[in-house]
């Protein structure tokens, strides 16, 4: 892949808003900023994705507005917002508002959506995977156009993150519209996706180095010395294939801080 020269390593924590009180989430949010993460993500669902399917759960964008007031330094966003849950013009206005509340720290993460229960119980049309991707491609320009008309406008060019690994549609959408691509998989899978994304960039006339490469990090024991955390081992393997934004997903009520500290220490070791 083509990586922009000097792009820094960044660490993100996704505080999954499930099986926890908001007080638990708020404490974890403050701790993540103190530990030193660069980005704080939630997700955009209406029910838990694992554990008790009817357990405690909180809505995404209300949470982001609260985080904008509760933090001072970290970027914040959803990994990812489901495009089908809100009209694009409304989402643009919501994002602009959280951008202002946070003083320019919002990342607009977007995906086409996949969790059928969210759709059916909240009255959205589920449709097909291809149709949801077509809607994402249609709506991203509408979001950006609405930003150009809002008063006041966003405080900055809000970074757009697109999540997903589909090679025919999703990565084309990334090449056309996104500042960050987020994917999942082992290093070989991620390296392959990077190559496909680079090819799409060339086909649409985009510099591949403009797009930050992001991935979820899982445990990879045995890849680095024992004094480095397992998650750092997983991150190192992804770093070698061009990833520069590394996300750990944490669930409530505990939101284990240990792996995040390990990953931040690994990030800082690369900066020395």
N, C-alpha and C positions, 0 to 999 in steps of 0.2 A: 504494500500500500504506500501511498504518498502521504507522509506526515509533515505538517507545518513545522519548520525549524523552531526549536526551542519551546514547543508547546509543553506547559508544565503538567506534571502528574497532579490529579485532583482526586479527592476521596469524597464519596457521598454515603449517607445513611438513609435508608428508606424506613421510616417509622410507620409500619403498617397499622392503620387505625382500627384494629380489631382486638377483642378480648381484653380491653383495658378501659379504665376511666379516662376522662379528659385530663384529670390531674396527673395520671401516670404518663400520658403523652406529653403534657406540658413539661414535666420534670425531665423526661428523656430529651426533649427538644433543647432545653437549656444546657443539659449535660453534653449533648453532641456539639453545640457551639463551643463550649469550654474545652472539650477534648481537641477541637481543631478541625472538624470536617469542613470541607469547602462548600458542599451542597447538602441540603436537607430535603428529602422527598417524602411525600405521602403517596397513596394510590387513589384511584377514582372508581370505587365500587360502593355498593349499598349493603352488602352482606359480607361476612367473613369468607375468605377463599379456602381456609382450612381450619381444622378444629370444629367446634360446634357451629354448624351452618347458620344457626339463629342466635349466635352469641353477640355480645356488645360490638357495636360498629358505629363509626362517625363519618359524616359526609366530607368530601374532599375540599371543595373551594371555600367553605366556611372555615375549615381548619387552616387553610393557607392564609386567609385574611388574619386569623388569630396569630399565626406564626410570624406574619409580617410585623406585628406589634411586639411579639415576644422575643424577637431576635434582633441583632444589630449588624452582624457581619456576613453570615452565611447566605448563599443563594438558596432560594426555596422554589419548589415546584411539585408537580405531580408526575409520577412515573407509573402510568401516564394518564392524562385526561382522556376519557372515552369521547371521541368526536360526536357520537350519536346522541349524547345525553343533553346537549344544549345547542341552540341555534348558533351558527358561527358568529353573527354580529353581537349576540349577547355574550358569548364567550370572550370575544375580543374586548368588550367593555369591562367584563369581570377581570380579565388579565391586566388591562390598563390600570384599573383601580388598585389591584393588589401590587402592581408595579409601583404606584405612587405611595401606597402605605408603607412598603418596604424600602422606599428610597432607591429604587432601581435594582432590586435583587431577585426579581422573578425570572424563572425559566419556564416557558410554556411547553410542557411535555404533552405530546399528542399521540394517540394510537387509534386504530379503527374499531377497537372493541371486540370482545369475544365471550364474555360471561353471560350466558343466556338468561339466567335468573334475574340479573339486574334489569334486563330489557323487559321481560315478561311481567314482573311484579310492579314495575314503575310505568308501564304502559308505552314503552318504545317499541318500534318495529325492529325485530331482530334481523330479518332478511338473510342474505347470504354473505359469506366472507368477502367475495369479490365486490358485491354491492357496497359493503361498508368501506372497503378500500377506495372505491370510486368516489364515495361521498367525501372521504378525507381529502382526496386530490382536488375535488371541487371546492371544498370549504376553506382550505388553507389560504388561497388568494383572497377570499372574502374576508377572512380575519385580518389579513395585512391591509387590505383596502379600508376596512373600518378603522383600523388604528390611524390611518392617515387623515381621517375625518373627525376624530374625537377631540373635544376641547375640555381640559387640556390633553395634549397628546401624551403618549408614553414618555417616560423620562429618558429612555434609550431605545435602541433597536432591540426589542425583547428577543432573546435567543429562543429559537424553536428547536425542540428535541422531538424526534420521531422515533418511536420504538417499534420493533418488529423486524423479522428477517426474510420476508418473502422476496424472492429474487426478481420476479417479473413485475410486480407493482410497488411493493413497499420501498424497496431500495431505489427505485426510480423516483418516487415521491421525495425521499430523502435528498437525492441528488438535486432535485429541482427546488426544494423549499427549506431544508433544514440546516441548522448550524451544528447540531449534535445528532449522531446516530447511536441508539442504544440497542444492544442485542444480548442474546443469551447463548451459552454453549461452551464447549471446551476450546482450547486455543486453536486447534486445527479448524474447527467450524468457524470461529471468529475470523481467522485469517482468510478463509475462503469467502466469507461475506464481505470482508474488506476489499478483496479483489473484485468482486461483483460490483460493489458500490463504486470503486474507482472507475470501472468500465462505464457504469451509468453516468458518472460525472463527465467523462470524456465525451460521451454521446450527447449530453445536453449542454456542453460547453462550460462546465464548472471545474474549477481547480479542486481536486480531491483534498488538498491540504487545508482547505477552508473548513472542512467538517471534522469536528472533534469526535473521536471514537470512544464509545462508552460501553461498558459491559458489567453484568452482575458477577460478583466474586463468590466462589464457593471454596470449601476447604480443599487444600491440596497438600497433605502431609508428605514430608520426606523430600521435598524439592529444594529446600534451603536449610542452613544450619539450624540446629534445634532451638536456638535462642530467638528465632524469628517465628512469629505466629503462623498457624496453618493458612489463614486467609491471606497473609502476605505471600506465602508460597504460590497460592492460586493467582494472586495479582501479578507476581513476577512473570509467570508463564504467559499471562495475557499481555503484559507490557512488552514482552519480546515480539509479539505479533502486531504491535501498534496501538493497543488500547492506552488511553490516557485519563479516562474518568472511570473510577472503580466504585461500584455500589454494593454495599452489604444490606440485605433485607433483615429487619428486626421486627419481631412480633411482641405484642403485649401479653401480660402486663409488665414483664420484667425488662424488656428491651436491653439485652445483654450488652454492656458497654465494652467488655473485654476485647472482642474481635475488632471493634472500631479503633480502640487504642493501638492494637497491633498494626492495623493498616495505616493509621496516621504515622506511626513510628517508621514503618517501611517507606512511606512517601518521603518523610523527612530525611531518611538515610540516603535516598537518591539525590537529594538536593545538596548534599555536602560535597 
